[in-house]
Amino acid sequence: MTTATTTRSGLAARSGRQRLTPAAVLRDSRVLAARQLRKTLRRPTYIVFSFIQPVIFVLLFRYIFGGAIDTGATSYVNFLMPGIIVQTAVFGALVTGIGLTEDLGSGVVDRLRSLPIARSAVLLGRTAADLIMNVCTLIVMIAVGLLVGFRPTGPAWQLGAAFLLVLTFSFVFSWISAWIGLSVRNPETAQSAGFIWVFPLTFASSAFVPTDTMPGPVRMFSEHNPVTLVVDAVRGLAIGGPPPAGPAAGALLWLAVLLLVFVPLTVRAFRRA
């Protein structure tokens, strides 16, 4: 009797999902995002350490490596902070894949699948919650940057555009992280796999050093790296150089392609998980 009731409930839930409107999907996503944020707020130690790591990077590069890096007329702290901000957004995106593997292992995803909600809302809610956490982290990073000497010179609308570009970048990379996490289905493996592709993208870029100091093949990779394009666009918008139009257009093209590729891959991996 119980099994039959459960089966009928599952069929009803599936048929309910097929009739869900876009507004209902957004509502479900908002509810699941709020659930994830409440879960995060109950882990204050995690929040503290998620802020500490990027602050350490700022202090490390600002006061230890900065004196050895020549950035020309631009002070190193002004050169550094756009790169650190973008790197923080990338590292924040890794949380999505790790969190999804934890939800899979604990059975949370199975319980959500039994509800009459859109399955896509699980992914949208998770990525939205991580995006909100990234907003908070980036605000902290900007405050730390101002304390160590970062002085943006762009008008307010350009600074807002730079912030939105970084958040868009973070959101897209959350989908890549989600696909990796759902593919490997193990938190430790998801973390290791995430850093394997994140470190070359961030360190072989213009985030910390000018690309013209790199060897030829590395420089070629770096100049076409989406991280470099986003960093250069943010630098152009925040401190007036390089001109932001070209890097911003290239970055948006990269992000559009990555979103078109990894959203379907993530949805397919979620259905199979």
C-alpha positions as CSV (number, residue, x, y, z in Angstrom):
1,M,0.0,0.0,0.0
2,T,2.8,2.4,0.9
3,T,4.8,1.5,-2.1
4,A,1.8,2.1,-4.4
5,T,1.1,5.4,-2.8
6,T,4.7,6.5,-3.1
7,T,4.7,5.5,-6.8
8,R,1.5,7.4,-7.5
9,S,3.0,10.5,-5.7
10,G,6.1,10.3,-7.8
11,L,4.1,10.1,-11.0
12,A,2.0,13.0,-9.8
13,A,5.1,15.0,-9.1
14,R,6.6,14.2,-12.5
15,S,3.4,15.2,-14.3
16,G,3.3,18.4,-12.1
17,R,6.8,19.3,-13.2
18,Q,5.8,19.1,-16.9
19,R,3.0,21.7,-16.3
20,L,5.2,24.1,-14.4
21,T,5.4,27.6,-15.8
22,P,8.6,29.7,-15.9
23,A,7.2,31.7,-13.0
24,A,6.8,28.5,-11.0
25,V,10.4,27.4,-11.8
26,L,11.7,30.8,-10.6
27,R,9.6,30.5,-7.5
28,D,10.9,27.0,-6.8
29,S,14.5,28.2,-7.5
30,R,14.1,31.1,-5.0
31,V,12.9,28.7,-2.3
32,L,15.8,26.3,-2.8
33,A,18.2,29.2,-3.0
34,A,16.9,30.5,0.4
35,R,17.3,27.0,1.8
36,Q,20.9,26.8,0.7
37,L,21.6,30.3,2.2
38,R,20.1,29.3,5.5
39,K,22.2,26.2,5.5
40,T,25.3,28.3,4.8
41,L,24.5,30.8,7.6
42,R,24.3,27.9,10.1
43,R,28.0,27.3,9.3
44,P,29.8,30.4,10.6
45,T,33.2,28.8,10.6
46,Y,32.9,28.1,6.9
47,I,31.9,31.7,6.2
48,V,34.9,33.0,8.1
49,F,37.4,30.8,6.3
50,S,35.8,31.5,2.9
51,F,36.7,35.2,3.6
52,I,40.1,34.5,5.1
53,Q,41.6,32.7,2.1
54,P,41.2,35.5,-0.5
55,V,42.4,38.1,2.2
56,I,45.6,36.0,2.6
57,F,46.1,36.1,-1.2
58,V,45.8,39.9,-1.1
59,L,48.3,40.3,1.7
60,L,50.7,37.7,0.2
61,F,50.9,39.3,-3.3
62,R,50.6,42.9,-2.0
63,Y,53.4,42.8,0.6
64,I,55.6,39.8,-0.4
65,F,55.6,39.4,-4.2
66,G,54.5,42.9,-5.2
67,G,57.9,44.5,-4.8
68,A,59.4,42.1,-7.4
69,I,56.8,42.6,-10.1
70,D,57.1,45.6,-12.5
71,T,53.7,46.9,-13.6
72,G,55.0,50.2,-15.1
73,A,53.1,53.4,-14.3
74,T,50.3,51.5,-12.6
75,S,50.9,50.7,-8.9
76,Y,51.0,47.0,-8.2
77,V,48.1,47.1,-5.8
78,N,45.9,48.7,-8.5
79,F,47.1,46.1,-10.9
80,L,46.6,43.3,-8.4
81,M,43.1,43.8,-7.0
82,P,41.1,43.2,-10.2
83,G,43.0,39.9,-10.6
84,I,42.4,38.9,-7.0
85,I,38.7,39.8,-7.3
86,V,38.3,37.6,-10.4
87,Q,40.3,34.8,-8.8
88,T,38.1,35.0,-5.7
89,A,35.0,34.7,-8.0
90,V,36.5,31.6,-9.6
91,F,37.3,29.9,-6.3
92,G,33.9,30.8,-5.0
93,A,32.4,29.0,-8.0
94,L,34.1,25.7,-7.0
95,V,31.7,25.5,-4.0
96,T,28.8,24.7,-6.3
97,G,30.2,21.3,-7.5
98,I,31.4,20.3,-4.0
99,G,28.0,21.2,-2.5
100,L,26.0,19.2,-5.1
101,T,28.1,16.1,-4.4
102,E,27.4,16.5,-0.7
103,D,23.7,16.8,-1.4
104,L,23.8,13.7,-3.6
105,G,25.6,11.7,-1.0
106,S,23.3,12.7,1.9
107,G,20.1,11.9,-0.1
108,V,18.9,15.6,-0.2
109,V,18.7,15.5,-4.0
110,D,16.5,12.3,-3.9
111,R,14.1,14.0,-1.5
112,L,13.9,17.1,-3.7
113,R,13.2,14.9,-6.7
114,S,10.2,13.5,-4.9
115,L,8.6,16.9,-4.6
116,P,6.4,18.5,-7.3
117,I,9.0,21.0,-8.3
118,A,11.1,21.6,-11.5
119,R,14.3,19.6,-11.4
120,S,16.1,22.6,-13.0
121,A,15.1,24.6,-9.8
122,V,17.6,22.4,-7.8
123,L,20.5,23.6,-10.0
124,L,19.2,27.2,-10.4
125,G,18.7,27.5,-6.7
126,R,22.1,26.2,-5.9
127,T,23.9,28.4,-8.4
128,A,21.9,31.5,-7.3
129,A,22.7,30.9,-3.6
130,D,26.4,30.6,-4.4
131,L,26.2,33.7,-6.5
132,I,24.8,35.6,-3.5
133,M,27.6,34.3,-1.3
134,N,30.1,35.5,-3.9
135,V,28.5,39.0,-3.8
136,C,29.3,39.1,-0.1
137,T,32.8,37.8,-0.6
138,L,33.6,40.3,-3.3
139,I,32.3,43.2,-1.2
140,V,34.7,42.1,1.6
141,M,37.5,41.8,-1.0
142,I,36.9,45.3,-2.3
143,A,37.0,46.6,1.3
144,V,40.2,44.8,2.0
145,G,41.7,46.2,-1.2
146,L,40.8,49.8,-0.2
147,L,42.5,49.2,3.1
148,V,45.8,48.1,1.4
149,G,45.8,51.0,-1.0
150,F,43.6,50.0,-4.0
151,R,42.2,53.2,-5.5
152,P,39.8,52.7,-8.4
153,T,39.5,55.8,-10.6
154,G,36.6,54.9,-12.9
155,P,33.2,56.5,-12.6
156,A,30.5,54.7,-10.6
157,W,28.8,53.2,-13.6
158,Q,32.0,51.6,-14.8
159,L,32.7,50.2,-11.4
160,G,29.2,48.7,-11.3
161,A,29.7,47.2,-14.8
162,A,33.0,45.7,-13.6
163,F,31.2,44.2,-10.6
164,L,28.4,42.7,-12.8
165,L,31.0,41.3,-15.2
166,V,32.7,39.5,-12.3
167,L,29.5,38.1,-11.0
168,T,28.4,36.9,-14.4
169,F,31.8,35.2,-14.7
170,S,31.3,33.5,-11.3
171,F,27.8,32.3,-12.3
172,V,29.0,30.7,-15.5
173,F,31.9,29.0,-13.8
174,S,29.5,27.7,-11.1
175,W,27.8,25.7,-13.9
176,I,31.2,24.2,-14.9
177,S,31.8,23.3,-11.3
178,A,28.4,21.8,-11.0
179,W,29.0,19.6,-14.1
180,I,32.3,18.4,-12.6
181,G,30.7,17.7,-9.3
182,L,27.8,15.8,-10.7
183,S,30.2,13.8,-13.0
184,V,32.5,12.7,-10.3
185,R,29.9,12.5,-7.5
186,N,32.4,12.7,-4.7
187,P,33.3,15.9,-2.7
188,E,37.0,15.2,-2.4
189,T,37.3,14.3,-6.0
190,A,35.2,17.3,-7.0
191,Q,37.5,19.6,-5.1
192,S,40.7,18.1,-6.6
193,A,39.2,18.2,-10.1
194,G,38.1,21.8,-9.6
195,F,41.6,23.0,-8.7
196,I,43.2,21.2,-11.5
197,W,41.5,23.4,-14.1
198,V,41.2,26.5,-12.0
199,F,44.9,27.0,-11.2
200,P,46.2,27.0,-14.8
201,L,43.4,29.5,-15.8
202,T,44.1,31.9,-12.9
203,F,47.9,31.8,-12.7
204,A,48.5,31.6,-16.4
205,S,46.7,34.8,-16.9
206,S,47.1,38.5,-16.4
207,A,45.7,38.3,-12.8
208,F,49.1,38.7,-11.0
209,V,51.7,39.6,-13.6
210,P,51.7,41.3,-17.0
211,T,51.4,38.7,-19.8
212,D,54.3,40.3,-21.8
213,T,56.7,38.8,-19.3
214,M,55.7,35.3,-20.1
215,P,57.3,32.8,-22.6
216,G,55.8,32.7,-26.1
217,P,53.4,29.7,-25.8
218,V,52.4,30.5,-22.3
219,R,51.7,34.1,-23.3
220,M,49.6,33.0,-26.2
221,F,47.5,30.8,-23.9
222,S,47.2,33.6,-21.3
223,E,46.1,36.3,-23.8
224,H,43.2,34.1,-25.0
225,N,42.4,32.9,-21.5
226,P,38.8,34.0,-20.4
227,V,40.3,34.9,-17.0
228,T,42.7,37.3,-18.6
229,L,39.9,38.9,-20.6
230,V,37.7,39.4,-17.6
231,V,40.7,40.7,-15.5
232,D,41.7,43.1,-18.3
233,A,38.1,44.3,-18.7
234,V,37.8,44.9,-15.0
235,R,41.1,46.8,-14.9
236,G,40.0,49.0,-17.8
237,L,36.7,49.8,-16.1
238,A,38.1,50.2,-12.6
239,I,41.5,52.0,-13.1
240,G,41.4,53.2,-16.7
241,G,43.6,50.7,-18.4
242,P,43.8,48.8,-20.7
243,P,40.8,49.9,-22.8
244,P,38.0,47.7,-21.6
245,A,35.8,47.3,-24.7
246,G,37.9,44.6,-26.5
247,P,38.5,42.4,-23.4
248,A,34.9,42.8,-22.2
249,A,33.5,41.7,-25.6
250,G,35.9,38.7,-25.7
251,A,35.0,37.8,-22.1
252,L,31.2,38.0,-22.8
253,L,31.7,35.8,-25.9
254,W,33.6,33.2,-23.8
255,L,31.0,33.3,-21.1
256,A,28.1,32.9,-23.6
257,V,29.8,29.9,-25.2
258,L,30.6,28.3,-21.8
259,L,27.0,28.8,-20.6
260,L,25.5,27.2,-23.7
261,V,27.9,24.2,-23.4
262,F,27.8,23.5,-19.7
263,V,24.2,24.2,-18.7
264,P,22.9,21.3,-20.9
265,L,25.8,19.1,-19.8
266,T,25.0,19.9,-16.1
267,V,21.3,19.2,-16.6
268,R,22.1,15.9,-18.3
269,A,24.5,14.9,-15.5
270,F,21.9,15.8,-12.9
271,R,19.3,13.6,-14.5
272,R,21.8,10.7,-14.5
273,A,23.1,11.2,-10.9
